[in-house]
Amino acid sequence: MEELSYDGLRKIQARERASPVLQSIPDGFYALIKKLIEKKNEGLKSSFSLTEAKEYESILKVAEDIHERRMQKIVLRAMKAGAGQEEMALTGEEAEIFERISRAVSEDREKFNSMIVDKGSKESEERIKRIKILKNLPKFVGTDLKVYGPFKEGDSAELPEKEAQLLVSRGIAEQIGGVSNEVSK
């Protein structure tokens, strides 16, 4: 395994900043960073100098910047449907992260799609009734948790079948039209 220098780290950072895709980095990159940080830390312990301390802090910041940029690129790539890691310059650790994120994104996408399909089929099955209001009626919350009203005596309204039937059964409204499958919005 080759050694990594601060200058080498800065060059990798410059490439990552300049490109929207992951750049090729040395095998065992994160182990090389750890080794560089440990080496600088030991140097500081044996003979402290302000220049060495600043370089140590810079190494930490550059390493963190590279890691954050690479993670952002990995997450964005994982979110793209059907994106594969074969085309990406991933380290072993990053490949594991990519797989976990891809699985999580895929599971969430499936859950969202099934929710949309379920919601769409429920809405299309919901029936609407046309009614005439017989008494003044303040706002109320329907069984679908939507707010309806207020209505004045003599108003006509299109409501979901459940809400319309409830008002008719209580003598607050009477049905005046047929039933449709369209949901009023």
GUFINU-931905 format. One line per 8 residues: number of its first residue (from 0); their letters; for each residue x, y, z of N, C-alpha, C, CB. Coordinates in Angstrom, 1 decimal. Glycine has a CB too. Example, Ala and Ser with C-alpha at 12.3 -4.5 7.8 and 13.67 -1.06 7.14 Angstrom:
<sites>
0 = as = 13.2/-5.7/7.8/12.3/-4.5/7.8/13.2/-3.3/7.8/11.3/-4.5/9.0 | 12.8/-2.2/7.1/13.7/-1.1/7.1/12.9/0.0/7.9/14.1/-0.6/5.7
</sites>
This chain:
<sites>
0 = meelsydg = 0.9/-1.2/0.0/0.0/0.0/0.0/0.9/1.2/0.0/-1.0/0.0/1.2 | 0.6/2.1/-0.9/1.4/3.4/-1.0/1.0/4.3/0.1/1.2/4.0/-2.4 | 1.9/5.3/0.3/1.6/6.3/1.3/0.8/7.5/0.7/2.9/6.8/2.0 | 0.1/8.2/1.5/-0.7/9.3/1.1/-0.1/10.5/1.7/-2.2/9.2/1.4 | 0.1/11.6/1.0/0.6/12.9/1.5/-0.5/13.9/1.5/1.9/13.4/0.7 | -0.2/15.0/2.2/-1.2/16.1/2.3/-1.4/16.6/0.8/-0.7/17.2/3.2 | -0.3/16.7/0.1/-0.5/17.2/-1.3/-1.3/16.3/-2.1/0.9/17.4/-2.0 | -1.1/15.0/-2.0/-1.9/14.0/-2.7/-3.3/14.0/-2.3/-1.3/12.6/-2.4
8 = lrkiqare = -3.6/14.3/-1.0/-5.0/14.4/-0.5/-5.6/15.6/-1.2/-5.0/14.5/1.0 | -4.9/16.7/-1.3/-5.4/18.0/-1.9/-5.8/17.8/-3.4/-4.4/19.1/-1.7 | -4.9/17.0/-4.1/-5.2/16.7/-5.5/-6.5/15.9/-5.7/-4.0/15.9/-6.1 | -6.7/14.9/-4.8/-7.9/14.1/-4.8/-9.1/15.0/-4.5/-7.8/13.0/-3.8 | -9.0/15.9/-3.6/-10.0/16.8/-3.2/-10.4/17.7/-4.5/-9.7/17.7/-2.0 | -9.4/18.2/-5.1/-9.6/19.1/-6.3/-10.3/18.3/-7.4/-8.2/19.6/-6.8 | -10.0/17.0/-7.6/-10.6/16.2/-8.6/-12.1/16.0/-8.3/-9.9/14.9/-8.8 | -12.3/15.7/-7.0/-13.7/15.4/-6.5/-14.6/16.7/-6.6/-13.7/14.9/-5.1
16 = raspvlqs = -14.0/17.8/-6.3/-14.7/19.1/-6.4/-15.1/19.4/-7.9/-13.9/20.2/-5.8 | -14.2/19.1/-8.8/-14.3/19.5/-10.2/-15.3/18.6/-11.0/-13.0/19.5/-10.9 | -15.6/17.4/-10.4/-16.4/16.5/-11.2/-17.7/16.1/-10.5/-15.6/15.2/-11.5 | -18.8/16.0/-11.2/-20.0/15.5/-10.6/-20.1/14.0/-10.4/-21.2/15.9/-11.5 | -19.1/13.3/-10.9/-19.1/11.8/-10.7/-17.9/11.5/-9.8/-19.0/11.1/-12.0 | -17.9/10.3/-9.2/-16.9/9.8/-8.3/-15.6/9.7/-9.1/-17.2/8.5/-7.6 | -14.5/10.2/-8.5/-13.2/10.0/-9.2/-12.5/8.8/-8.6/-12.3/11.3/-8.9 | -11.6/8.3/-9.4/-10.8/7.1/-9.0/-9.8/7.5/-7.9/-10.0/6.5/-10.2
24 = ipdgfyal = -9.8/6.7/-6.8/-8.9/7.0/-5.7/-8.1/5.7/-5.4/-9.7/7.5/-4.4 | -7.0/5.8/-4.7/-6.2/4.6/-4.4/-7.0/3.6/-3.6/-4.9/5.0/-3.7 | -6.6/2.3/-3.9/-7.1/1.2/-3.1/-6.8/1.5/-1.6/-6.6/-0.2/-3.5 | -7.8/1.2/-0.7/-7.5/1.4/0.7/-7.4/2.8/1.1/-6.3/0.6/1.1 | -8.1/3.7/0.3/-8.0/5.2/0.5/-8.3/5.6/2.0/-9.0/5.9/-0.4 | -9.3/5.1/2.6/-9.7/5.5/3.9/-8.6/5.0/5.0/-11.1/5.0/4.3 | -8.0/3.8/4.7/-6.9/3.3/5.6/-5.7/4.2/5.4/-6.6/1.9/5.2 | -5.5/4.7/4.2/-4.4/5.6/3.9/-4.6/7.0/4.6/-4.2/5.9/2.4
32 = ikkliekk = -5.8/7.4/4.6/-6.1/8.7/5.4/-5.8/8.5/6.9/-7.6/9.1/5.1 | -6.3/7.4/7.4/-6.1/7.1/8.8/-4.6/7.0/9.1/-6.8/5.7/9.2 | -3.9/6.4/8.3/-2.4/6.3/8.5/-1.8/7.7/8.5/-1.8/5.4/7.4 | -2.2/8.5/7.5/-1.6/9.9/7.4/-2.0/10.7/8.7/-2.2/10.6/6.2 | -3.2/10.6/9.1/-3.6/11.3/10.3/-2.9/10.9/11.5/-5.1/11.2/10.5 | -2.7/9.5/11.7/-2.0/9.0/12.8/-0.5/9.5/12.8/-2.0/7.5/12.8 | 0.1/9.4/11.6/1.5/9.9/11.5/1.6/11.3/11.9/2.0/9.6/10.0 | 0.7/12.2/11.4/0.8/13.6/11.7/0.6/13.8/13.2/-0.2/14.4/10.9
40 = neglkssf = -0.4/13.1/13.8/-0.7/13.2/15.2/0.5/12.8/16.1/-1.9/12.3/15.6 | 1.2/11.7/15.7/2.4/11.3/16.4/3.5/12.3/16.3/2.9/9.9/15.8 | 3.7/12.9/15.1/4.7/14.0/14.9/4.4/15.2/15.8/4.7/14.4/13.5 | 3.1/15.5/16.0/2.8/16.6/16.8/3.1/16.3/18.3/1.3/17.0/16.7 | 2.8/15.1/18.7/3.1/14.7/20.1/4.6/14.8/20.4/2.6/13.3/20.4 | 5.4/14.4/19.4/6.9/14.3/19.7/7.5/15.7/19.6/7.6/13.4/18.7 | 7.1/16.5/18.7/7.6/17.9/18.6/6.6/18.8/18.0/8.9/17.9/17.8 | 5.9/19.6/18.9/4.9/20.4/18.4/5.4/21.7/17.7/4.0/20.9/19.6
48 = slteakey = 4.8/21.9/16.6/5.0/23.2/15.9/3.7/23.7/15.3/6.1/23.0/14.7 | 3.6/25.0/15.2/2.4/25.6/14.8/2.1/25.2/13.3/2.4/27.1/14.9 | 3.1/25.1/12.5/3.0/24.7/11.1/2.4/23.3/11.0/4.3/24.9/10.3 | 3.0/22.4/11.8/2.5/21.0/11.8/1.1/20.9/12.3/3.5/20.1/12.6 | 0.8/21.7/13.3/-0.6/21.7/13.8/-1.6/22.2/12.8/-0.7/22.6/15.1 | -1.3/23.2/12.0/-2.2/23.7/11.0/-2.3/22.7/9.9/-1.6/25.1/10.4 | -1.2/22.0/9.5/-1.3/21.0/8.5/-2.2/19.8/8.9/0.1/20.5/8.1 | -2.0/19.5/10.2/-2.9/18.4/10.8/-4.3/18.8/10.7/-2.5/18.1/12.2
56 = esilkvae = -4.7/20.0/11.1/-6.1/20.4/11.0/-6.6/20.5/9.5/-6.2/21.8/11.6 | -5.7/20.9/8.6/-6.0/20.9/7.2/-6.3/19.5/6.6/-4.9/21.6/6.4 | -5.5/18.6/7.1/-5.6/17.2/6.6/-7.0/16.7/7.0/-4.5/16.3/7.2 | -7.4/17.0/8.3/-8.7/16.5/8.8/-9.8/17.2/8.0/-8.8/16.9/10.3 | -9.7/18.5/7.7/-10.8/19.2/6.9/-10.9/18.6/5.5/-10.5/20.7/6.9 | -9.7/18.4/4.9/-9.7/18.0/3.5/-10.3/16.5/3.4/-8.3/18.0/2.9 | -9.8/15.7/4.3/-10.3/14.3/4.4/-11.9/14.3/4.6/-9.6/13.5/5.5 | -12.3/15.1/5.5/-13.8/15.2/5.7/-14.5/15.7/4.5/-14.1/16.1/6.9
64 = diherrmq = -14.0/16.7/3.8/-14.6/17.3/2.6/-14.6/16.2/1.5/-13.8/18.5/2.1 | -13.6/15.4/1.3/-13.6/14.4/0.3/-14.6/13.4/0.6/-12.2/13.7/0.2 | -14.7/12.9/1.9/-15.6/11.9/2.3/-17.1/12.4/2.1/-15.4/11.6/3.8 | -17.4/13.7/2.5/-18.7/14.2/2.3/-19.1/14.3/0.8/-18.8/15.6/3.0 | -18.2/14.8/0.0/-18.5/14.9/-1.4/-18.8/13.5/-2.0/-17.3/15.6/-2.2 | -18.0/12.5/-1.7/-18.1/11.2/-2.2/-19.5/10.6/-1.7/-16.9/10.3/-1.8 | -19.8/10.8/-0.5/-21.1/10.3/0.0/-22.3/10.9/-0.7/-21.2/10.5/1.6 | -22.2/12.3/-0.9/-23.3/12.9/-1.7/-23.4/12.3/-3.1/-23.0/14.4/-1.8
72 = kivlramk = -22.3/12.1/-3.7/-22.4/11.5/-5.1/-22.9/10.1/-5.0/-21.0/11.5/-5.7 | -22.6/9.3/-4.0/-23.1/8.0/-3.9/-24.6/8.0/-3.6/-22.3/7.2/-2.7 | -25.0/8.8/-2.7/-26.5/8.9/-2.4/-27.2/9.3/-3.7/-26.7/9.9/-1.3 | -26.8/10.3/-4.4/-27.5/10.8/-5.6/-27.5/9.7/-6.6/-26.8/12.0/-6.2 | -26.4/9.0/-6.8/-26.4/7.9/-7.7/-27.3/6.7/-7.3/-25.0/7.3/-7.9 | -27.4/6.4/-6.0/-28.3/5.4/-5.5/-29.7/5.7/-5.7/-28.0/5.1/-4.0 | -30.0/7.0/-5.7/-31.4/7.5/-5.9/-31.9/7.3/-7.3/-31.6/8.9/-5.4 | -31.0/7.3/-8.3/-31.3/7.1/-9.7/-31.7/5.7/-9.9/-30.2/7.5/-10.6
80 = agagqeem = -32.9/5.5/-10.4/-33.4/4.2/-10.6/-32.5/3.4/-11.6/-34.9/4.2/-11.1 | -32.2/2.2/-11.2/-31.4/1.3/-12.0/-29.9/1.6/-12.1/-32.0/1.3/-13.4 | -29.4/2.6/-11.4/-28.0/2.9/-11.4/-27.2/1.8/-10.8/-27.7/4.2/-10.7 | -26.2/1.4/-11.4/-25.3/0.3/-10.9/-24.0/0.8/-10.4/-25.1/-0.8/-11.9 | -23.4/0.1/-9.5/-22.1/0.6/-8.9/-20.9/0.2/-9.8/-21.9/-0.1/-7.6 | -21.2/-0.6/-10.9/-20.1/-1.1/-11.7/-19.4/0.1/-12.4/-20.6/-2.0/-12.8 | -20.2/1.1/-12.7/-19.7/2.3/-13.5/-19.0/3.3/-12.5/-20.8/2.9/-14.3 | -19.1/3.1/-11.2/-18.6/4.1/-10.3/-17.2/3.6/-9.7/-19.6/4.2/-9.1
88 = altgeeae = -16.4/4.6/-9.4/-15.1/4.4/-8.8/-15.3/4.4/-7.3/-14.1/5.5/-9.2 | -15.8/3.2/-6.8/-16.1/3.1/-5.3/-14.9/2.3/-4.6/-17.4/2.4/-5.1 | -14.7/2.7/-3.4/-13.8/1.9/-2.6/-14.7/0.7/-2.0/-13.1/2.7/-1.4 | -14.1/-0.2/-1.4/-14.8/-1.4/-0.8/-15.9/-0.9/0.2/-13.9/-2.3/-0.1 | -15.5/0.1/1.1/-16.4/0.6/2.1/-17.5/1.3/1.4/-15.6/1.5/3.1 | -17.2/2.1/0.4/-18.2/2.9/-0.3/-19.2/2.0/-1.1/-17.6/3.9/-1.3 | -18.7/0.8/-1.6/-19.6/-0.1/-2.3/-20.7/-0.7/-1.3/-18.8/-1.3/-2.9 | -20.3/-1.0/-0.1/-21.2/-1.4/0.9/-22.3/-0.4/1.2/-20.5/-1.8/2.2
96 = iferisra = -21.8/0.9/1.4/-22.7/2.0/1.7/-23.7/2.2/0.5/-21.9/3.3/1.9 | -23.1/2.1/-0.7/-24.0/2.3/-1.9/-25.1/1.2/-2.0/-23.1/2.2/-3.2 | -24.7/0.0/-1.7/-25.7/-1.1/-1.7/-26.8/-0.9/-0.6/-25.0/-2.5/-1.5 | -26.4/-0.5/0.6/-27.4/-0.3/1.6/-28.3/0.9/1.3/-26.7/0.1/3.0 | -27.8/2.0/0.7/-28.6/3.1/0.3/-29.5/2.7/-0.8/-27.7/4.3/0.0 | -29.0/2.0/-1.8/-29.8/1.6/-3.0/-30.9/0.7/-2.5/-28.9/0.8/-4.0 | -30.7/-0.2/-1.6/-31.8/-1.0/-1.1/-32.8/-0.2/-0.4/-31.2/-2.1/-0.1 | -32.4/0.8/0.5/-33.3/1.6/1.2/-34.1/2.5/0.2/-32.6/2.5/2.2
104 = vsedrekf = -33.5/3.0/-0.8/-34.2/3.9/-1.8/-35.2/3.0/-2.5/-33.2/4.5/-2.7 | -34.8/1.8/-2.9/-35.7/0.9/-3.7/-36.9/0.5/-2.8/-34.9/-0.3/-4.1 | -36.6/0.2/-1.5/-37.8/-0.2/-0.7/-38.7/1.0/-0.5/-37.2/-0.6/0.7 | -38.1/2.2/-0.3/-39.0/3.4/-0.1/-39.8/3.7/-1.4/-38.1/4.6/0.2 | -39.1/3.5/-2.6/-39.8/3.8/-3.9/-41.0/2.8/-4.0/-38.8/3.6/-5.0 | -40.8/1.5/-3.7/-41.8/0.5/-3.8/-43.0/0.8/-2.8/-41.3/-0.9/-3.4 | -42.6/1.3/-1.6/-43.7/1.6/-0.6/-44.5/2.8/-1.1/-43.0/1.9/0.7 | -43.8/3.8/-1.6/-44.4/5.0/-2.2/-45.3/4.7/-3.3/-43.4/6.1/-2.6
112 = nsmivdkg = -44.8/3.9/-4.3/-45.6/3.5/-5.5/-46.9/2.7/-5.1/-44.8/2.7/-6.4 | -46.7/1.8/-4.1/-47.9/1.0/-3.7/-48.9/1.9/-3.0/-47.5/-0.2/-2.7 | -48.4/2.9/-2.2/-49.3/3.9/-1.6/-50.1/4.7/-2.6/-48.5/4.8/-0.6 | -49.4/5.1/-3.7/-50.0/5.9/-4.7/-51.1/5.0/-5.4/-49.0/6.4/-5.7 | -50.7/3.8/-5.8/-51.7/2.9/-6.5/-52.9/2.7/-5.6/-51.0/1.6/-6.8 | -52.6/2.4/-4.3/-53.8/2.1/-3.4/-54.6/3.4/-3.3/-53.2/1.7/-2.0 | -54.0/4.5/-3.1/-54.8/5.8/-2.9/-55.6/6.1/-4.2/-53.9/6.9/-2.6 | -54.9/5.9/-5.3/-55.6/6.1/-6.6/-56.8/5.2/-6.8/-54.7/5.9/-7.8
120 = skeseeri = -56.7/3.9/-6.4/-57.8/3.0/-6.6/-58.9/3.3/-5.6/-57.4/1.6/-6.4 | -58.6/3.8/-4.4/-59.6/4.1/-3.4/-60.4/5.4/-3.9/-59.0/4.4/-2.1 | -59.6/6.4/-4.4/-60.3/7.6/-4.9/-61.2/7.3/-6.1/-59.3/8.6/-5.3 | -60.7/6.4/-7.0/-61.6/6.1/-8.2/-62.8/5.3/-7.8/-60.8/5.3/-9.2 | -62.8/4.6/-6.7/-63.9/3.8/-6.2/-64.9/4.6/-5.4/-63.4/2.6/-5.4 | -64.4/5.8/-4.9/-65.3/6.6/-4.0/-66.4/7.2/-4.9/-64.4/7.7/-3.4 | -67.6/7.1/-4.4/-68.8/7.6/-5.1/-69.3/8.9/-4.6/-69.9/6.5/-5.1 | -69.8/9.8/-5.4/-70.2/11.1/-5.1/-71.7/11.2/-5.2/-69.5/12.2/-5.9
128 = krikilkn = -72.4/11.8/-4.3/-73.9/12.0/-4.4/-74.2/13.5/-4.4/-74.6/11.3/-3.2 | -75.2/13.8/-5.2/-75.6/15.2/-5.3/-76.8/15.3/-4.3/-76.0/15.6/-6.7 | -76.7/16.3/-3.4/-77.8/16.5/-2.4/-78.2/18.0/-2.3/-77.3/16.0/-1.0 | -79.4/18.2/-1.7/-79.9/19.5/-1.5/-80.0/19.7/0.0/-81.3/19.7/-2.1 | -79.4/20.7/0.5/-79.3/21.0/2.0/-80.7/21.6/2.4/-78.2/22.0/2.3 | -81.3/21.0/3.5/-82.6/21.4/4.0/-82.5/22.3/5.2/-83.4/20.2/4.3 | -81.4/22.3/5.9/-81.2/23.2/7.1/-79.8/23.8/7.0/-81.4/22.4/8.4 | -79.6/24.9/7.6/-78.2/25.5/7.6/-77.3/24.5/8.3/-78.3/26.9/8.4
136 = lpkfvgtd = -76.1/24.4/7.8/-75.2/23.4/8.3/-73.8/24.0/8.4/-75.1/22.1/7.4 | -73.2/24.1/9.6/-71.8/24.6/9.7/-70.8/23.6/9.1/-71.5/24.9/11.2 | -69.6/24.1/9.1/-68.5/23.2/8.6/-68.4/21.9/9.4/-67.1/23.9/8.6 | -68.1/20.8/8.7/-67.9/19.6/9.5/-66.8/18.8/8.8/-69.3/18.8/9.5 | -66.3/17.8/9.6/-65.2/17.0/9.1/-65.8/15.6/8.7/-64.1/16.8/10.1 | -65.6/15.2/7.5/-66.1/13.9/7.0/-65.3/12.8/7.5/-66.2/14.0/5.5 | -65.8/11.6/7.1/-65.0/10.4/7.5/-63.7/10.3/6.8/-65.9/9.1/7.2 | -63.5/11.0/5.7/-62.3/11.0/5.0/-61.3/12.1/5.5/-62.5/11.3/3.5
144 = lkvygpfk = -61.7/12.7/6.7/-61.0/13.8/7.4/-60.9/15.1/6.6/-59.6/13.3/7.7 | -61.7/15.3/5.5/-61.8/16.5/4.8/-62.9/17.4/5.4/-62.0/16.3/3.3 | -62.7/18.7/5.3/-63.7/19.6/5.8/-64.7/20.0/4.7/-63.0/20.9/6.4 | -66.0/19.9/5.1/-67.1/20.2/4.1/-67.9/21.3/4.7/-68.0/19.0/3.8 | -68.5/22.2/3.9/-69.4/23.2/4.3/-68.6/24.5/4.5/-70.1/22.8/5.6 | -69.3/25.5/5.1/-70.7/25.5/5.6/-71.6/25.5/4.5/-70.9/26.7/6.6 | -72.9/25.1/4.7/-73.9/25.1/3.7/-75.1/25.8/4.3/-74.3/23.6/3.3 | -75.8/26.5/3.4/-77.1/27.2/3.8/-78.3/26.4/3.2/-77.1/28.6/3.2
152 = egdsaelp = -79.4/26.6/3.9/-80.6/25.9/3.5/-80.9/26.3/2.0/-81.8/26.4/4.3 | -81.1/25.2/1.2/-81.4/25.4/-0.2/-80.2/25.2/-1.1/-81.9/26.7/-0.5 | -79.0/25.1/-0.5/-77.7/24.9/-1.3/-77.8/23.4/-1.8/-76.5/25.1/-0.4 | -77.1/23.3/-3.0/-76.9/21.9/-3.5/-75.4/21.6/-3.4/-77.5/21.7/-5.0 | -75.1/20.4/-3.2/-73.7/20.0/-3.0/-73.4/18.6/-3.5/-73.3/20.1/-1.5 | -72.2/18.4/-3.9/-71.8/17.0/-4.2/-70.8/16.6/-3.1/-71.1/17.0/-5.6 | -71.2/15.5/-2.5/-70.4/15.0/-1.3/-70.1/13.5/-1.6/-71.1/15.2/0.0 | -69.1/13.0/-0.9/-68.8/11.6/-0.9/-70.1/10.8/-0.4/-67.6/11.2/-0.1
160 = ekeaqllv = -70.3/9.7/-0.9/-71.5/8.9/-0.6/-71.8/8.8/0.9/-71.5/7.5/-1.2 | -70.7/8.5/1.7/-70.9/8.3/3.1/-71.4/9.5/3.8/-69.6/7.8/3.8 | -70.8/10.7/3.5/-71.2/11.9/4.1/-72.6/12.3/3.7/-70.2/13.1/3.8 | -72.9/12.1/2.4/-74.2/12.5/1.8/-75.3/11.6/2.5/-74.3/12.3/0.3 | -75.1/10.3/2.6/-76.1/9.4/3.3/-76.3/9.8/4.7/-75.6/7.9/3.2 | -75.2/10.2/5.4/-75.4/10.6/6.8/-76.3/11.8/6.9/-74.0/10.9/7.5 | -76.1/12.8/6.1/-76.9/14.0/6.1/-78.4/13.7/5.7/-76.3/15.1/5.2 | -78.6/12.9/4.8/-79.9/12.5/4.3/-80.6/11.7/5.5/-79.9/11.6/3.1
168 = srgiaeqi = -79.9/10.8/6.1/-80.5/10.0/7.2/-80.9/10.8/8.4/-79.6/8.9/7.6 | -80.2/12.0/8.6/-80.5/12.9/9.7/-81.5/13.9/9.4/-79.3/13.5/10.3 | -82.0/13.9/8.1/-83.0/14.9/7.7/-82.4/16.3/7.4/-84.1/15.0/8.8 | -81.1/16.4/7.3/-80.5/17.7/7.0/-80.4/17.9/5.5/-79.1/17.7/7.6 | -80.5/16.8/4.7/-80.4/17.0/3.2/-81.3/15.9/2.6/-78.9/16.8/2.8 | -81.5/16.1/1.3/-82.2/15.1/0.5/-81.4/14.9/-0.8/-83.7/15.5/0.2 | -81.4/13.6/-1.3/-80.7/13.3/-2.5/-81.4/13.9/-3.7/-80.5/11.8/-2.6 | -80.7/14.6/-4.6/-81.4/15.2/-5.7/-80.8/14.7/-7.0/-81.3/16.7/-5.7
176 = ggvsnevs = -79.7/14.1/-7.0/-79.0/13.6/-8.2/-78.6/12.2/-8.1/-77.9/14.5/-8.6 | -78.1/11.6/-9.2/-77.6/10.3/-9.1/-76.3/10.2/-8.5/-77.5/9.7/-10.6 | -75.7/9.0/-8.6/-74.4/8.8/-8.0/-73.3/8.8/-9.1/-74.3/7.5/-7.2 | -72.2/9.4/-8.9/-71.1/9.3/-9.9/-69.9/8.8/-9.2/-70.8/10.7/-10.5 | -68.9/8.4/-10.0/-67.7/7.8/-9.5/-66.6/8.9/-9.4/-67.2/6.7/-10.3 | -66.9/10.1/-9.8/-65.9/11.1/-9.8/-65.8/11.8/-8.4/-66.1/12.2/-10.9 | -64.6/12.1/-8.0/-64.4/12.7/-6.7/-64.3/14.2/-7.0/-63.1/12.2/-6.0 | -65.1/15.0/-6.2/-65.1/16.4/-6.3/-63.8/16.9/-5.6/-66.4/17.1/-5.8
184 = k = -63.2/17.9/-6.2/-61.9/18.3/-5.5/-62.1/19.8/-5.1/-60.7/18.2/-6.5
</sites>
